[in-house]
Amino acid sequence: MTAEGFLEGRRLQLARGVLLQCIMGGYPPARFYGSDDGDLALVADPAQIHRLPWSDEPRAMAICDADELSGESSSLSTRGQLKVVIARYAAHGLAPVVATELEFFVFAPNTDPTQPFRPPVGLDGRREDGQSAFSVSSNNGLRPFFSEVYKCMAALGLPRDTFMHEMGVSQFEINLLHGDPLLLADQTFLFKHLLKEVALKHGLSVVCMAKPLAHTPGSSMHIHQSIVGIESGKNVFTDSNGEPTAMFRHFIGGQQAGLADFTALFAPNVNSYQRLCHPYASPNNACWSHDNRAAGLRIPASSPAARRVENRLPGADANPYLAIAASLAAGLHGIEQELEPSAAIQGEFAVPDNLALPCTLHAALERLKRSQLARELFGAEFIEGYIASKTMELTSFFDEITPWERRVLAAQA
């Protein structure tokens, strides 16, 4: 839209079906979004209109809500779904607080998708070979890129906590500062867009796939969650003596009750399960533990005032609005139903069958399809439309024969 049209308040409308467009560009049958495929209104959030600092010509981006023409939020909007969850907390006098940790890879351009990704050539003329994890000088070869990333983050008002080289080859992680869930979802979305745009300027490719490289840790989007009382401003997971509260236990119980049903919301792509089925620090379970990274739900070591629950299931490929909404909705369900969690686990452990999660997209979609809880929390229209779109993507994947199949199976009798 032109700046003049935007400033005049011209309404931008969009077909409802676009919210269910699959990643290949197609659409599920119209019955999933209304047979007329009528319009939605895109309503800009005044707090999320940003001049794009990496653009040579003046451009701006406005994050919008997708509203029905009658005025209410569309049930197909993931940002709208998150706002509904936040409102449900507010009805209890509570406000959730979250932070996201996003991992990503920086690669050289990959013009042939049949070939593996490769690290870029750094300022020293060499490609990283995997010996830079957590090094203070690990991004020196990419310093011009990261310098512009930092400047653009500051220009967009994206406060960063820590930035580090992660375990994978040319893999990095940013921790965003904790705050309002909608704000953090917006910031996570903006940061991912910023990364890809700035990378293109520098002749690089940023990849937020869950598992872009074999034999290498995948990329996550861990979600740290706590709750404060709206009036008190205090963390309701901790009592006046500094001990965990019943609400803390119930929140964990709700997470455990919802994680298996919601796996397809946290791990939305075929590739997501490459990360979860090779679970190096990517646990595919609903166990909980104090500071054990093998558990899907980890309680980080912290002061009582900062007591929180880290959901380690979502990958970097997850929709931040939907992943945060699903995680918080599960926790609130536990609070409302006063669900008790299993016993905490420590050290090496075997995952009980009732706390194991789906390990393929097909299994996750089948679990979501059977979930009454998902329909109660997100509405039948959203869940059925989401399943329809993701089923199209899964079918598209199975329409192709992979190099592994040709290499290994062709010679079999």
N, C-alpha and C positions, 0 to 999 in steps of 0.2 A: 504494500500500500504506500502511496506517496505520503510524505510528511504532511502536506497540506490536507489531504483527505483524513488522515488520522487526527490532526488537530481540530478539524471541523466536526469531529465526532461521528464520522461516517461509519455505519455499522458494517462489520465484516461478517459474512455468513458462510457456512460450510455445511456440506451434506453430512447427515448423521453417520452414514456408513463409513466415512473416512476414519472415524475413531476405531473402527475394527479392521482397517486395512492391514493385511499381513505384510511381512517383511519383503516378500517377493513382488508386492504391488497389487495383488488380487484381493478379492473380497469374498466373504462367505455369503450364502443366500440372503436376500433382502429381508426375510422374515426375522433375522436376528437384530435388525436395526430399524424395523418399520418398513412395511412394503412400499410406502410412498417415497422413502428415502428423503424426507423433508429436511429443511435447513436447521442448523444450530446457529446461535450467535456467539462469536468469539469476543469476549469482554475483557479488555486489558486490565490487569491488576496495576493500579497506579504506582505501587511500590516496586514493581518489577518491569520498568521501562528503562532500557539501558542503551546508551551509545556504545557501539562496538569498537573498542579501542584498537583492535588489530586491523580494521578495515581502512584502506587507503582513501576511499571515498566515503563521505559521511553516511553511515547506516546505523539504524537502531533496531533493537529487538524488544518486543513486548510479550511477556508471558501472559497468556489469556486463560480465563475460565471458559469452558464450553457449556453454554446455557441453552435450554429450550427457549423457543421464541416466546413462550408464556412467562419466562422469567426464572423458573427454577433450574437448578443445576442438572445437567444431563447425567443419567445414571451410567452412561458409557465413559464418562470422563474420569480418568484416574486421579487427576488433581481434585475433582469434585468428590471422589470417594474418600480421599484423605481428609478433606474439610468436614465431611460427615462424621468420620471417626473422631476428629478433634472436638466437634460439637457434642458428641456423646460423652466424652470425658468431662467437658465443661458442665454438662447437666448433673454430674456427680460432684461438682466443685473441684475438679481436678484438671491439671494441665500437663500433658506429657512433654518431656524434654528429650531430644535425640541429638546424636552426632553420627556422622557417617565417616567411614574410612574407605577410600576408593583407591584400588590398585589398577595400574594400567601399564602397557608396554609401549616403548618408543622404538619403531622399526624403520629400516630403509623402505622406500616405496616398493610395493609388491605388485608388479604388473602382470605376473603369471600366477594365478591362484592355485595351480597344480604344484607350485614350488613352496617350500617352507619359508616362513618369515625369517629375516636376517636382521641383526642389529645394524644400526647405521655406522658409517665411518665417522669417527670423532675428529676433533681438531688435531689429534696426534697422528691422524692417518690410519688408525687401526680400528677394528671392530672389537667390541667387548667380548670376552670369552667366558664370562661367568664368574670372575673372581672379584667382583666389586660389591657384593652384597653388604649393605650397611657401612660402606666406606665413606669417609668424609670427603673424598675427592672423586667419588664414583661418577658424578655427572659433569666433570670438567670437560669432557669431550663434547658435551651437549650444552655447554654454558650459554651460548647465545640464545638457544631455544628456551631454556629455563628462565633466563633473565627476562625475556619478553613475557613468558607465562606469569612471572611474579608481578610485573608491571601491569599486565592486563587484569590480573586478579584484584590488585589495588584499585584500578580504575573502575571496576565493576562492584567494588565494595564487598569482595569475597574474602573474609578474614581466614587466614590459614593458621593452623596450630603447628603441626610438624610436617616435614617433607623429607622423604628418605628413599634410598635405593632399597628395593625389596630383594627377595631371594632369587628371582628369575633373572635371566640374561636381559639386560636393558629394561628391567621392570622397576617401577617406582610406585610410591604410595603417598597420598596426602590425607591428613586428618583435618577435617573441618571442625570449627568450634561448635560446641553444643548450643542448642537453642530451640526455638519453636519448630515443630515438625514440618509445617508447610514451608517456612523459610529455608530449612535445611534441604528439603526436597528441591526447591527452586535453585538453591545454590549448587547442589550436586549436579542438576541438569545443566546449569549455566557453565559449570566448570568443565564438564565433559565436552560441551560444544566449543568452549574456549580452547581446550587442548587440541582438538582436531583441527580447528581453524588456524591456530598459530603453528602447528606442526606443518601444515601445507605450505605456509609462507617460508618455512625453513627447509623445504625439501624432505620432510620426514612424514611418517605415518604413525599416528597414535591409535592403538587397538585396545578396545575395552571388551574383547571376547573373554569369556570365562576361562578358556584354556587354549591359547593360540599356539603354544609350543608343546610338543611331546616331551616327556621326561623332565618337565620343568613345572614348578608350582603354578597354579592358576591364579586368576585375579578375582578378588572378592570385593564386596561392598558391605562390610560389617556395619551393623546398626547398634549403637549404644543407646539404651533407653532407661529413663527414670521418670518419676512423676512427682510433681509438687502440688501442694494445696493452693488453690487460687487465692484464698485469703491469707494463709500463713506464709506462702512462698517457700515452705520447707519441704524437703524430700520425704514423701510419705512411706518410703521403703525403710526408713530408720526411725526408731522411737526415741523418746527423750533420754534414754540411757545409752543410746548408740547401738542398739541391737536391731536385728531385722524384724520387721513387722509382719502381721498376718497378710497384709496387702501385698507385701513383697513375695511371700510364698504363693499367694493366689495368682499373682501376675505370672510367675514362672509356670504354675500349673496350667494357666490358659495358653501360654506359649507351647507347652508340651501337647496340649489338646489340639492345637491348630496347625502345628508345623507340617505334619504329614499331609493334611488336607490342602494346605496352601503352598506345597512345594513348587507347583507349576507357576505360582505367582512370584516366587523368589528365584526360580531357576527356569526361565521362560524359553530357552532355546535348546536344540539338540546338543550343542556344544557345552551347555551348562553342566551336563552330566559327565563329560570328560573330566571336569574339575572335581565333581563330587564322587566319582567312582575311583579316583586316584587321590584318596583323602589326606594328602600331606597338608596338615594345618587347614583342611577344608572338610570338616566333619559332616557326614551325612547321617545325622542322628538327632534325636530330641532329648538327649541326656543333658543334665546340667551339672556344673562343677564350679568350685572356687578356683579360678585361675588355672584351668586346665584347657589347653587349646585343642584337645581332642574331643571336647564336648561341643555340641551344637549351640548350647546356651552356656556362656561363660560369665562368671561373676568376677570382673577384674579386681585385683588388689587395689583398694582405695580407702580413703577416710570414710567414716559412717555417713557424712553429709553428701558424699559423692557416690553412694551405693547405687549400682545400676546393673542392668542385664544386657549383655552383648549377644545379639543374634548373629551367629557366624555363618548362617546358611546362604544368604544372598550373594550372588556373583556380581562382578562389575557390569555384566550385561543386563542386570535387572532394571526395570523402570523404578526410579527412586520414589515416586509418588505411591505406586502400587505396593512396593516392598515395605515401605514405612507404614502405609495404611494397614496392610495385612498383619504385620508384626504387632502393631499397637492394638488392632482390633482383637487379636487373639489374647493379648494380655488383659484387656478390659473384660473380655468374656470370662476369663478366669476370676477376675475380681468380682464381677457381678454374680457368678455362680459359686463363688468361694471354693474353687477347685484347689485341691492339694497336689503338690508335685510329688514325683518319685523321690527316693533318697538321692542325695548328691553323690556323685562318683568322683574318685580321685585316682591318680596313677594310671597304669594300663588297665583297660577294662574291656569286657565283651558287651556289645550293644544288645540289650534285651529286644526280643522280637517286636514288642509293643512300642518301642521307641525308635525302631528303624524307619527310614524314610524311603520313598520311591527313588529308584536309581536310574530310571530312563524317563524321557519326556512322555512316552506313551503311558507308562505306569502312573506318572504324576497327573496326567490329564484324566485317566480313568478314576483315580482317587478323587480328584476335584469334581468330576461328574457325579460321583456318589455322595458328595458332601452336602448335607443339609445345613451344616454350620456356615459354609461359604455362602449359600443362598440367603440365609438369615442375615448375615453381616454385610453382604455386598449387593444383594438383590439378584433375582433369577435372570433378568435381562443382561446384566453385566457378565455374570458367570457363564451363561450359555453362549453369549457372543464371544467371550474370550476363548472358550474351549473351541468354538467353531473356527476362529481365526488361527489358533495354534495347531489345530488338526490339519488345516490346509498346509501350514508350514512343514509339519511332520510328513505329510504325504509327499510334498515336493522333495524333501530329503530322500525319501525312499524311492523316488523316481530316478535317482542317479546311482550308478555303480561306482564304488570308490576305487582308487588305485590299489588299496590293500586287497580287495576282492580279486582284482585282475592279477595281482602279483602272486598271491598265495593260493588261490583256489582254481585258477585256470588249468593247472597241471594235474588236478585231482581226477582220479578215475570216476 
